[in-house]
């Protein structure tokens, strides 16, 4: 497995997948839909973004 899908990460972070896609755009991560694959490095960047936001 190379990473997680947007949908899987959004469920893990307990956020809406559309919100997560917006965060991907902010972080310049290429994800276009709920089934887009994210690398573990990208997942970490997104997770850190949400942690810093809290």
PDB file with one MODEL, atoms N, CA, C and O in Angstrom:
MODEL        1
ATOM      1  N   UNK A   1       0.834  -1.186   0.000  1.00  0.00           N
ATOM      2  CA  UNK A   1       0.000   0.000   0.000  1.00  0.00           C
ATOM      3  C   UNK A   1       0.883   1.255   0.000  1.00  0.00           C
ATOM      4  O   UNK A   1       1.846   1.349   0.761  1.00  0.00           O
ATOM      5  N   UNK A   2       0.542   2.204  -0.855  1.00  0.00           N
ATOM      6  CA  UNK A   2       1.369   3.393  -1.000  1.00  0.00           C
ATOM      7  C   UNK A   2       0.886   4.573  -0.180  1.00  0.00           C
ATOM      8  O   UNK A   2       1.576   5.590  -0.108  1.00  0.00           O
ATOM      9  N   UNK A   3      -0.258   4.469   0.429  1.00  0.00           N
ATOM     10  CA  UNK A   3      -0.794   5.580   1.201  1.00  0.00           C
ATOM     11  C   UNK A   3      -2.261   5.357   1.489  1.00  0.00           C
ATOM     12  O   UNK A   3      -2.717   4.222   1.620  1.00  0.00           O
ATOM     13  N   UNK A   4      -2.990   6.444   1.586  1.00  0.00           N
ATOM     14  CA  UNK A   4      -4.418   6.381   1.867  1.00  0.00           C
ATOM     15  C   UNK A   4      -5.199   7.162   0.822  1.00  0.00           C
ATOM     16  O   UNK A   4      -4.673   8.075   0.186  1.00  0.00           O
ATOM     17  N   UNK A   5      -6.444   6.795   0.659  1.00  0.00           N
ATOM     18  CA  UNK A   5      -7.328   7.591  -0.191  1.00  0.00           C
ATOM     19  C   UNK A   5      -7.813   8.788   0.629  1.00  0.00           C
ATOM     20  O   UNK A   5      -7.818   8.750   1.860  1.00  0.00           O
ATOM     21  N   UNK A   6      -8.216   9.842  -0.067  1.00  0.00           N
ATOM     22  CA  UNK A   6      -8.741  11.031   0.604  1.00  0.00           C
ATOM     23  C   UNK A   6      -9.875  10.643   1.546  1.00  0.00           C
ATOM     24  O   UNK A   6      -9.944  11.121   2.678  1.00  0.00           O
ATOM     25  N   UNK A   7     -10.754   9.781   1.074  1.00  0.00           N
ATOM     26  CA  UNK A   7     -11.896   9.344   1.882  1.00  0.00           C
ATOM     27  C   UNK A   7     -11.440   8.670   3.176  1.00  0.00           C
ATOM     28  O   UNK A   7     -11.990   8.940   4.244  1.00  0.00           O
ATOM     29  N   UNK A   8     -10.442   7.798   3.085  1.00  0.00           N
ATOM     30  CA  UNK A   8      -9.947   7.091   4.266  1.00  0.00           C
ATOM     31  C   UNK A   8      -9.313   8.048   5.277  1.00  0.00           C
ATOM     32  O   UNK A   8      -9.527   7.928   6.484  1.00  0.00           O
ATOM     33  N   UNK A   9      -8.535   8.993   4.768  1.00  0.00           N
ATOM     34  CA  UNK A   9      -7.891   9.956   5.676  1.00  0.00           C
ATOM     35  C   UNK A   9      -8.926  10.871   6.314  1.00  0.00           C
ATOM     36  O   UNK A   9      -8.810  11.207   7.492  1.00  0.00           O
ATOM     37  N   UNK A  10      -9.935  11.280   5.551  1.00  0.00           N
ATOM     38  CA  UNK A  10     -10.966  12.152   6.117  1.00  0.00           C
ATOM     39  C   UNK A  10     -11.719  11.435   7.236  1.00  0.00           C
ATOM     40  O   UNK A  10     -12.061  12.050   8.246  1.00  0.00           O
ATOM     41  N   UNK A  11     -11.976  10.142   7.063  1.00  0.00           N
ATOM     42  CA  UNK A  11     -12.628   9.365   8.121  1.00  0.00           C
ATOM     43  C   UNK A  11     -11.727   9.254   9.348  1.00  0.00           C
ATOM     44  O   UNK A  11     -12.199   9.355  10.480  1.00  0.00           O
ATOM     45  N   UNK A  12     -10.438   9.047   9.123  1.00  0.00           N
ATOM     46  CA  UNK A  12      -9.496   8.914  10.234  1.00  0.00           C
ATOM     47  C   UNK A  12      -9.371  10.220  11.016  1.00  0.00           C
ATOM     48  O   UNK A  12      -9.220  10.206  12.238  1.00  0.00           O
ATOM     49  N   UNK A  13      -9.436  11.353  10.304  1.00  0.00           N
ATOM     50  CA  UNK A  13      -9.310  12.658  10.952  1.00  0.00           C
ATOM     51  C   UNK A  13     -10.655  13.213  11.411  1.00  0.00           C
ATOM     52  O   UNK A  13     -10.722  14.258  12.059  1.00  0.00           O
ATOM     53  N   UNK A  14     -11.721  12.500  11.066  1.00  0.00           N
ATOM     54  CA  UNK A  14     -13.080  12.907  11.427  1.00  0.00           C
ATOM     55  C   UNK A  14     -13.431  14.280  10.845  1.00  0.00           C
ATOM     56  O   UNK A  14     -13.985  15.141  11.529  1.00  0.00           O
ATOM     57  N   UNK A  15     -13.091  14.460   9.554  1.00  0.00           N
ATOM     58  CA  UNK A  15     -13.436  15.682   8.821  1.00  0.00           C
ATOM     59  C   UNK A  15     -14.135  15.291   7.529  1.00  0.00           C
ATOM     60  O   UNK A  15     -14.022  14.153   7.074  1.00  0.00           O
ATOM     61  N   UNK A  16     -14.848  16.227   6.948  1.00  0.00           N
ATOM     62  CA  UNK A  16     -15.534  15.979   5.692  1.00  0.00           C
ATOM     63  C   UNK A  16     -14.508  15.878   4.564  1.00  0.00           C
ATOM     64  O   UNK A  16     -13.524  16.618   4.552  1.00  0.00           O
ATOM     65  N   UNK A  17     -14.732  14.968   3.623  1.00  0.00           N
ATOM     66  CA  UNK A  17     -13.771  14.779   2.541  1.00  0.00           C
ATOM     67  C   UNK A  17     -13.632  16.033   1.675  1.00  0.00           C
ATOM     68  O   UNK A  17     -12.548  16.294   1.153  1.00  0.00           O
ATOM     69  N   UNK A  18     -14.698  16.810   1.513  1.00  0.00           N
ATOM     70  CA  UNK A  18     -14.592  18.043   0.728  1.00  0.00           C
ATOM     71  C   UNK A  18     -13.701  19.065   1.447  1.00  0.00           C
ATOM     72  O   UNK A  18     -12.970  19.812   0.796  1.00  0.00           O
ATOM     73  N   UNK A  19     -13.757  19.103   2.779  1.00  0.00           N
ATOM     74  CA  UNK A  19     -12.864  19.975   3.539  1.00  0.00           C
ATOM     75  C   UNK A  19     -11.413  19.527   3.376  1.00  0.00           C
ATOM     76  O   UNK A  19     -10.507  20.350   3.241  1.00  0.00           O
ATOM     77  N   UNK A  20     -11.213  18.228   3.389  1.00  0.00           N
ATOM     78  CA  UNK A  20      -9.868  17.700   3.234  1.00  0.00           C
ATOM     79  C   UNK A  20      -9.317  18.017   1.838  1.00  0.00           C
ATOM     80  O   UNK A  20      -8.132  18.320   1.693  1.00  0.00           O
ATOM     81  N   UNK A  21     -10.165  17.948   0.826  1.00  0.00           N
ATOM     82  CA  UNK A  21      -9.737  18.314  -0.529  1.00  0.00           C
ATOM     83  C   UNK A  21      -9.354  19.793  -0.595  1.00  0.00           C
ATOM     84  O   UNK A  21      -8.418  20.160  -1.305  1.00  0.00           O
ATOM     85  N   UNK A  22     -10.069  20.639   0.138  1.00  0.00           N
ATOM     86  CA  UNK A  22      -9.730  22.064   0.198  1.00  0.00           C
ATOM     87  C   UNK A  22      -8.361  22.262   0.844  1.00  0.00           C
ATOM     88  O   UNK A  22      -7.572  23.094   0.397  1.00  0.00           O
ATOM     89  N   UNK A  23      -8.084  21.495   1.897  1.00  0.00           N
ATOM     90  CA  UNK A  23      -6.777  21.564   2.550  1.00  0.00           C
ATOM     91  C   UNK A  23      -5.684  21.098   1.590  1.00  0.00           C
ATOM     92  O   UNK A  23      -4.590  21.661   1.567  1.00  0.00           O
ATOM     93  N   UNK A  24      -5.982  20.074   0.805  1.00  0.00           N
ATOM     94  CA  UNK A  24      -5.019  19.612  -0.207  1.00  0.00           C
ATOM     95  C   UNK A  24      -4.677  20.744  -1.166  1.00  0.00           C
ATOM     96  O   UNK A  24      -3.512  20.920  -1.525  1.00  0.00           O
ATOM     97  N   UNK A  25      -5.671  21.508  -1.580  1.00  0.00           N
ATOM     98  CA  UNK A  25      -5.437  22.636  -2.483  1.00  0.00           C
ATOM     99  C   UNK A  25      -4.557  23.691  -1.811  1.00  0.00           C
ATOM    100  O   UNK A  25      -3.651  24.241  -2.436  1.00  0.00           O
ATOM    101  N   UNK A  26      -4.830  23.967  -0.537  1.00  0.00           N
ATOM    102  CA  UNK A  26      -4.027  24.947   0.213  1.00  0.00           C
ATOM    103  C   UNK A  26      -2.569  24.493   0.288  1.00  0.00           C
ATOM    104  O   UNK A  26      -1.650  25.297   0.132  1.00  0.00           O
ATOM    105  N   UNK A  27      -2.374  23.209   0.526  1.00  0.00           N
ATOM    106  CA  UNK A  27      -1.020  22.653   0.675  1.00  0.00           C
ATOM    107  C   UNK A  27      -0.388  22.261  -0.656  1.00  0.00           C
ATOM    108  O   UNK A  27       0.713  21.711  -0.688  1.00  0.00           O
ATOM    109  N   UNK A  28      -1.087  22.547  -1.755  1.00  0.00           N
ATOM    110  CA  UNK A  28      -0.615  22.222  -3.114  1.00  0.00           C
ATOM    111  C   UNK A  28      -0.356  20.727  -3.302  1.00  0.00           C
ATOM    112  O   UNK A  28       0.632  20.315  -3.911  1.00  0.00           O
ATOM    113  N   UNK A  29      -1.279  19.929  -2.757  1.00  0.00           N
ATOM    114  CA  UNK A  29      -1.251  18.481  -2.932  1.00  0.00           C
ATOM    115  C   UNK A  29      -2.263  18.143  -4.014  1.00  0.00           C
ATOM    116  O   UNK A  29      -3.419  18.559  -3.940  1.00  0.00           O
ATOM    117  N   UNK A  30      -1.835  17.396  -5.011  1.00  0.00           N
ATOM    118  CA  UNK A  30      -2.714  17.070  -6.130  1.00  0.00           C
ATOM    119  C   UNK A  30      -3.687  15.958  -5.760  1.00  0.00           C
ATOM    120  O   UNK A  30      -3.369  14.771  -5.834  1.00  0.00           O
ATOM    121  N   UNK A  31      -4.871  16.375  -5.363  1.00  0.00           N
ATOM    122  CA  UNK A  31      -5.951  15.436  -5.062  1.00  0.00           C
ATOM    123  C   UNK A  31      -7.217  16.050  -5.635  1.00  0.00           C
ATOM    124  O   UNK A  31      -7.562  17.187  -5.314  1.00  0.00           O
ATOM    125  N   UNK A  32      -7.903  15.302  -6.476  1.00  0.00           N
ATOM    126  CA  UNK A  32      -9.057  15.868  -7.177  1.00  0.00           C
ATOM    127  C   UNK A  32     -10.390  15.269  -6.743  1.00  0.00           C
ATOM    128  O   UNK A  32     -11.446  15.835  -7.025  1.00  0.00           O
ATOM    129  N   UNK A  33     -10.347  14.138  -6.065  1.00  0.00           N
ATOM    130  CA  UNK A  33     -11.602  13.511  -5.655  1.00  0.00           C
ATOM    131  C   UNK A  33     -11.406  12.708  -4.373  1.00  0.00           C
ATOM    132  O   UNK A  33     -10.294  12.559  -3.867  1.00  0.00           O
ATOM    133  N   UNK A  34     -12.530  12.196  -3.866  1.00  0.00           N
ATOM    134  CA  UNK A  34     -12.489  11.407  -2.627  1.00  0.00           C
ATOM    135  C   UNK A  34     -11.674  10.133  -2.771  1.00  0.00           C
ATOM    136  O   UNK A  34     -11.199   9.593  -1.771  1.00  0.00           O
ATOM    137  N   UNK A  35     -11.500   9.638  -3.997  1.00  0.00           N
ATOM    138  CA  UNK A  35     -10.763   8.387  -4.185  1.00  0.00           C
ATOM    139  C   UNK A  35      -9.320   8.613  -4.636  1.00  0.00           C
ATOM    140  O   UNK A  35      -8.616   7.656  -4.960  1.00  0.00           O
ATOM    141  N   UNK A  36      -8.876   9.873  -4.659  1.00  0.00           N
ATOM    142  CA  UNK A  36      -7.477  10.163  -4.992  1.00  0.00           C
ATOM    143  C   UNK A  36      -6.576   9.562  -3.915  1.00  0.00           C
ATOM    144  O   UNK A  36      -6.896   9.591  -2.726  1.00  0.00           O
ATOM    145  N   UNK A  37      -5.448   9.021  -4.358  1.00  0.00           N
ATOM    146  CA  UNK A  37      -4.486   8.442  -3.424  1.00  0.00           C
ATOM    147  C   UNK A  37      -3.547   9.515  -2.898  1.00  0.00           C
ATOM    148  O   UNK A  37      -3.104  10.394  -3.637  1.00  0.00           O
ATOM    149  N   UNK A  38      -3.253   9.425  -1.610  1.00  0.00           N
ATOM    150  CA  UNK A  38      -2.296  10.320  -0.959  1.00  0.00           C
ATOM    151  C   UNK A  38      -1.133   9.476  -0.443  1.00  0.00           C
ATOM    152  O   UNK A  38      -1.336   8.402   0.122  1.00  0.00           O
ATOM    153  N   UNK A  39       0.072   9.967  -0.642  1.00  0.00           N
ATOM    154  CA  UNK A  39       1.228   9.265  -0.086  1.00  0.00           C
ATOM    155  C   UNK A  39       1.233   9.450   1.427  1.00  0.00           C
ATOM    156  O   UNK A  39       0.533  10.314   1.956  1.00  0.00           O
ATOM    157  N   UNK A  40       2.023   8.639   2.116  1.00  0.00           N
ATOM    158  CA  UNK A  40       2.111   8.775   3.565  1.00  0.00           C
ATOM    159  C   UNK A  40       2.681  10.146   3.938  1.00  0.00           C
ATOM    160  O   UNK A  40       2.295  10.725   4.954  1.00  0.00           O
ATOM    161  N   UNK A  41       3.596  10.663   3.117  1.00  0.00           N
ATOM    162  CA  UNK A  41       4.168  11.988   3.369  1.00  0.00           C
ATOM    163  C   UNK A  41       3.096  13.070   3.256  1.00  0.00           C
ATOM    164  O   UNK A  41       3.048  13.986   4.077  1.00  0.00           O
ATOM    165  N   UNK A  42       2.242  12.967   2.249  1.00  0.00           N
ATOM    166  CA  UNK A  42       1.143  13.917   2.087  1.00  0.00           C
ATOM    167  C   UNK A  42       0.147  13.803   3.234  1.00  0.00           C
ATOM    168  O   UNK A  42      -0.357  14.814   3.723  1.00  0.00           O
ATOM    169  N   UNK A  43      -0.137  12.580   3.664  1.00  0.00           N
ATOM    170  CA  UNK A  43      -1.037  12.364   4.802  1.00  0.00           C
ATOM    171  C   UNK A  43      -0.490  13.041   6.048  1.00  0.00           C
ATOM    172  O   UNK A  43      -1.241  13.637   6.820  1.00  0.00           O
ATOM    173  N   UNK A  44       0.817  12.948   6.241  1.00  0.00           N
ATOM    174  CA  UNK A  44       1.462  13.566   7.405  1.00  0.00           C
ATOM    175  C   UNK A  44       1.323  15.081   7.342  1.00  0.00           C
ATOM    176  O   UNK A  44       1.016  15.714   8.353  1.00  0.00           O
ATOM    177  N   UNK A  45       1.547  15.680   6.152  1.00  0.00           N
ATOM    178  CA  UNK A  45       1.416  17.131   5.997  1.00  0.00           C
ATOM    179  C   UNK A  45      -0.003  17.589   6.341  1.00  0.00           C
ATOM    180  O   UNK A  45      -0.193  18.600   7.017  1.00  0.00           O
ATOM    181  N   UNK A  46      -0.989  16.837   5.871  1.00  0.00           N
ATOM    182  CA  UNK A  46      -2.390  17.177   6.119  1.00  0.00           C
ATOM    183  C   UNK A  46      -2.706  17.044   7.601  1.00  0.00           C
ATOM    184  O   UNK A  46      -3.370  17.906   8.177  1.00  0.00           O
ATOM    185  N   UNK A  47      -2.233  15.971   8.218  1.00  0.00           N
ATOM    186  CA  UNK A  47      -2.464  15.744   9.641  1.00  0.00           C
ATOM    187  C   UNK A  47      -1.857  16.874  10.465  1.00  0.00           C
ATOM    188  O   UNK A  47      -2.490  17.375  11.394  1.00  0.00           O
ATOM    189  N   UNK A  48      -0.635  17.276  10.130  1.00  0.00           N
ATOM    190  CA  UNK A  48       0.031  18.379  10.839  1.00  0.00           C
ATOM    191  C   UNK A  48      -0.754  19.671  10.656  1.00  0.00           C
ATOM    192  O   UNK A  48      -0.882  20.453  11.598  1.00  0.00           O
ATOM    193  N   UNK A  49      -1.280  19.904   9.458  1.00  0.00           N
ATOM    194  CA  UNK A  49      -2.090  21.094   9.203  1.00  0.00           C
ATOM    195  C   UNK A  49      -3.293  21.131  10.150  1.00  0.00           C
ATOM    196  O   UNK A  49      -3.573  22.164  10.759  1.00  0.00           O
ATOM    197  N   UNK A  50      -3.993  20.018  10.274  1.00  0.00           N
ATOM    198  CA  UNK A  50      -5.166  19.970  11.155  1.00  0.00           C
ATOM    199  C   UNK A  50      -4.766  20.104  12.621  1.00  0.00           C
ATOM    200  O   UNK A  50      -5.492  20.724  13.399  1.00  0.00           O
ATOM    201  N   UNK A  51      -3.620  19.534  13.016  1.00  0.00           N
ATOM    202  CA  UNK A  51      -3.163  19.658  14.404  1.00  0.00           C
ATOM    203  C   UNK A  51      -2.813  21.107  14.737  1.00  0.00           C
ATOM    204  O   UNK A  51      -3.122  21.594  15.825  1.00  0.00           O
ATOM    205  N   UNK A  52      -2.170  21.787  13.796  1.00  0.00           N
ATOM    206  CA  UNK A  52      -1.783  23.186  14.017  1.00  0.00           C
ATOM    207  C   UNK A  52      -3.020  24.095  14.069  1.00  0.00           C
ATOM    208  O   UNK A  52      -3.032  25.111  14.765  1.00  0.00           O
ATOM    209  N   UNK A  53      -4.038  23.713  13.332  1.00  0.00           N
ATOM    210  CA  UNK A  53      -5.277  24.502  13.259  1.00  0.00           C
ATOM    211  C   UNK A  53      -6.092  24.399  14.542  1.00  0.00           C
ATOM    212  O   UNK A  53      -6.861  25.304  14.866  1.00  0.00           O
ATOM    213  N   UNK A  54      -5.926  23.302  15.270  1.00  0.00           N
ATOM    214  CA  UNK A  54      -6.713  23.075  16.500  1.00  0.00           C
ATOM    215  C   UNK A  54      -6.255  23.935  17.646  1.00  0.00           C
ATOM    216  O   UNK A  54      -6.817  23.857  18.738  1.00  0.00           O
TER     217      UNK A  54
ENDMDL
END
